[in-house]
Amino acid sequence: MVAATIGVRRLALPELPAEARRLLVWLTFWVILPSAPFMILWFVGGPPRSLEIIGFGIIGLCLRRAPRLLQLAAWFAAFGYMCLSFVSAMFNLGIWSMAHSLRFAADLRLGESPHYLVMAAALLVTFLAAFLLSARDQEFRDWRLIPVAAIAVLGFQMLDYRMTHASQGSYNRSAPGDTPWQAGIEHLDLAGAIAARRNVIVIVVESLGVPRDARVRGMLTAPFDNPAIRARYNVSTGTTPYFGSTTAGEIRELCGRWGEYHGLENRRDDGCLPARLRAAGYDTTAVHSFTGSFFNRAAWYPNIGFDRMIFGQELIERGARTCPGVFPGACDRDVAAMLLDQLRGKDDPQFLYFLTVNTHLPVLVDPNMGTEDCANFDPTLARDFAMICRLMQGYRQIASELVTSFTDPDLPPSDILIVGDHMPPFYDRAHRDQFSGSHVPWILLEHRAQGG
């Protein structure tokens, strides 16, 4: 009878209220608080974080009885990884590539964007809350609460998946191993260009995605659909798959494979397009409106065959205006107007590569970029999707200057490819869903033979 009474008392969980409070503190500290800065994006978009949420829960269960300093160290380490993983997913970077990129953070001007300032404030509040909450007792001892904690973690993970699954298909960090390479450059007749000694021009445009709306999609090609262009070039358009961020787009177009640039910083690759064209007698020049130190382009561009590199500061010294933003640099539309100077009057054929930067999100309202009057550019876009309106306006400014350069009588015969690197990585689902999550556009201008 006594034994039975003791058994009933144990089943009655007399310490459950205190244990429940400890469990609640544990759930708040290890499950809810780490996700708090990202939860607002549940209602507008954002990538799923299933593995990170489960990982946090496992660490929390293992360390719930550990010293406070160890718990804090583990919490901040895990939270740092969660932030890194989230940002890498937003910009279609692999986690290693994102970590590798942190060394270039000094080149950015995050304070130019209110979005990043709000994020910084949210992170500071989260850090303070974590420090204060870590002083509360979270050491629940009843083993029967461990399955409850595990179920709560899984439930929260499922909630995150439910809230983010609608847009998860647009976060394409890397190509599956069996994905055949495709790129805009494969549509260019390189053999014909080399045989005829025509210039080859490749322009990779930052965040040039494929709009789902046909009217907006037409804005990309409209500048090239005019008599002056058609008289000089055969114009064709299409789309190509993309994976990863801008540097992955560069490797896709310049080196004929999926992947990143990391292995090229200290190693030559003579199979890349600039090296192949240099071997065929071309002078090779890379032009980029931002600094050459970012993503270490000044180091790996020569290793893929570029003889000459011209980066933002030199372009500004040559007369390009400065355009603001998270990536401040030379104004792309001014650089586009300068390309002719690199091509006219040369004895050898030229390979010219131009990588833009101004349309990197967020696109600011700025007269140098030509984005100060979006309502006049397209009232419908300005009303419904202001950032997309400025993005398209930025494209139009670049394209208009390119058309002027490409129809100039002083331009030697040239074949020209304009292609996107990746879709615009909008944070919110409404904007992100306006673009294809798998393809980017290309526009090819092939020089017409005299009388062709």
Order of alpha helices (4+ residues) and beta strands (2+ residues): alpha-alpha-alpha-alpha-alpha-alpha-alpha-alpha-alpha-beta-alpha-alpha-beta-alpha-alpha-beta-alpha-beta-alpha-beta-beta-alpha-beta-alpha-alpha-alpha-beta-alpha-beta
